[in-house]
Amino acid sequence: MSRLAGKTALVTGGARGLGAAYVRRFVSEGAKVLIADIIDEEGAGLAAELGPDTAYAHLDVADSDAWRAVVDGCIDRFGRLDILVNNAGVGGGAELADTSDQQWERQIAVNLGGVFYGMRACIPHMAKNGGGSVINISSINGIRGNRNRYGYVASKFGVIGLTKTAALDFAPAGVRVNAVLPGMISTPMTAGLKVDTSLIPLGRPGNMEEIAQVVAFLASDEASYITGAEFLVDGGVVQRVIGQ
């Protein structure tokens, strides 16, 4: 399969978990990929494993100046930038009175600020080349509440708003901007969690490849008439709540 042949992607939080699944899927479909993360050993190892069509760069997505340098490096290395996946994020939560300023500010800075800085740094290059695709990773918690996760939920709701605004602004330039909202997905980080599958209409957590398939579709020309949309990939969890 080579539907991403000739395209270059930048994936934040790409060193492990879902981010690494997106990287692997993109490479398997013919793309060149810059892996951006703050876990340097794992990121560099993944790039070495996948070969010369990948590279690794250290990036704290909450650092707007760092974004400029990483995007310039991507274009210097691969010649162009067609796809951005804003995947990096931080979780966690606490009761309202126990939510510290530091936790709140870091979640907003990474989960929301990182998406804004990424689009601001990357979209002009895509527009200059005639178009591209931005996929912002939100969450099912981007359209519903979740107890004691104030910063996380607020930031993921915000990602939806950023997505829709950028989709309107850059449609004339051929840049599509969409959001993916995963539900409970089996990753190395969730391996130890107990999951009540009775709450999932499809009866199981999702796997990383099922999210990567959706992200790769949105990155490809097969999604050429889709922008400003959000894609729930949650096994029916949100629909179950709506239907009660």
N, C-alpha and C positions, 0 to 999 in steps of 0.2 A: 504494500500500500504506500503511495507516495503523494497523497493529496496536499501535503505541506511542502513538497519539493520546491526549492528556490526561496523559501521563506526563512526568516530569522526571528526567533522568539527570545524574550527575556522573561524568566520566571523567578519571582521573589519567593523566599522561603523554599527554594528548590532543592535543598540538600537532602531532605529526607521526607518521609510520610507522603502526604498527598502531593506536595510540591515535586518530589522526586518522581512520583507516578506520572505527573504531567510531563516532566522532562523526558522520561523514557518513552512515553507515547509519542511525543513530538518527534523525537529522533527516529523512532520506528517508522514514522510517516514522512520522513525525508527532510525535516527542518534542521537548521542549525540552531543551537540553544546556548544562551548565556545563563548560567545558574548563578543566582544572587542570593546570599544568605549571610548570617553572622557565625555559623558553625563551619569554620574554614576547613578543618580536616575532613569532615564528611563531604563538604561541597567539592573540594579538590579531588577527593577520592572518586566521587561519582563522575566527574568530568574525565578523569583518567580512565575509568572503566568504559565509558561510552565512546571515547576516541576523539579524533580531531574536529568533529563537527560540534563539539561542546567546549565550553570554557567556564571557569569559575571566577567570580569577583565578590569580594567582601562588600556587603551593603547593609547598613542599618537604614531601613526604609523611612524612619522618622527624621533622618538627616537630609534636608533638601539639597545641601551642597554636594553630598556624596552621590546623590542621584545623577547629577550632571556629569560627574566624572565617570560613573559606571556606564551611562548611556553612550558617552563619547567613546569609551573603550570598546563597547559592543560594536559600534559602527566602524571603528578602526579595524577591529578583528574580522568582522564578517561582511562589512560593506553596506549594511542596511539594517532596518528594524521594521518588522511587519506585525509582530504579535507581542502583546504585553499581558502577562498573567499576574495580577496583584493578589498573591496568595499569602504572603507573610502575615502573621497575626499572633496575638497573645490572648490567652484566655484567663480563667480564674474569676472568682467572685467572693462576695461577703455580704452580710447584712448591711443595710444602709448606713447605720451608725458606725459600722466597723470598716467601711470602704475608705481607705486612706486616699489622700490627695495624690500620692505617688502612684497607687494602682490605677485610679481614675485617669490621671494624666498620661500614663504610659499606654493604657489601652486605647485612648483616643488618639494619641500620637502615632502609634503603630498601625492600628486597625483602620483608622479613618484618615489621618494625616498621610500615612504611607501610600494610600490609594490616590489621594489628591496629588502628592508630589510625583508619584509615578506617572500619572496621566499628564501632568504638566511638563514633565521632562521628555516623555516619549511621543505623545500625539503629534507635536509639530513635525517630527521626523517622518512619521507615517503619512501625514497630510502632504508633505513635500514629495513623497514617493507615489502619491496617487491613492493612498488608502491603507487600511490596516484593520486589525481587530484587537480590542481590549476586552479581557475577561476579568471581572472583579469578583473575587470569591467572598461572598457574604456568608449567610447561614440561615437555617430556618428561624433562628432567633433574630433575623433581620426583618421579620414580618409578624412576630408574636413576642409576648413577654416571656421571661424566664426568671423565676424567683432568685433574688440575691445575686444577679449578674448585671449590675447597673452599667458599668463601663462597657462591657462586652456587648450587651444588647443595644445600647445607644450607638455604639460605633458601627455595628452591623446594619442597623436601620439607616444610618448615615451613608453607608456604602451604596445602598439602593438609590438614595437621592443623588449622590454624585454620579452614579451610572446614568440615570435618566437625564440629568442636566448635560453631561458631556455628549450623550447620544444625540440630543437635539442640536447642540452647538457644532458638532463635527460631522454630522451626516452629509452636509454639502461637500465636504472634503473627502468623502468615501471612507471615513473611519467609523467602524461599528463598535459600539460599547454595550456590553451585556453583563449580567450578573448571574452567578451560579450559587445556589443556596443548598449546600449539603445538609443532610440530616445526620443520623448516627452512622458513622462509617468505621469499619474495622481498620485500624492503623496500629503501628507499634505503640503509639502513645495511649491508645484506648484499650490495649490488649487485656489489661487487668480489671477493667470496669465491668460491673454486672449490668447487663442490659435486659430490661423487661420487654421481651419481644411481643408480648400481648398488646403493647401500645403501638406497634408497627403493623399496619394492615398487611403488608407483604410478609410479615412474620420473621424477619431477620434484619440484622444490620446490613448496610451496603458494603461493597468492597471498593478499594481504591480505583480499580480499573473502571468501575461503573461511573465514577465521577470523571476520570480522565477521558473517557469516551465522549462525554458531553462537552468538556472543555476543548477537545480536539475538533469536534464538529463546529463549535462556534469560532474557532480559529481559522477554519477552512473556508474556501469559497462556496462550499455547499450551504453555508449560512448567510449568503450574500444579501438576503432581504430581511435580515433580522437585526434590529438594533433597539436599544432601550428596554429590553425584556429581561425578566428574571426567571430562571429555570430552577424549580424545586426538584431536588433529587434526594428524596427523603423516605421512599417506601410508602408514602401515603400518610405520614404522621400528621401533617398540617390539615389535610383533608378530613382525617378522622376527627380532629377537634372541631372543625367547621361543621361536620355532619352530626355532631352530638346534639 
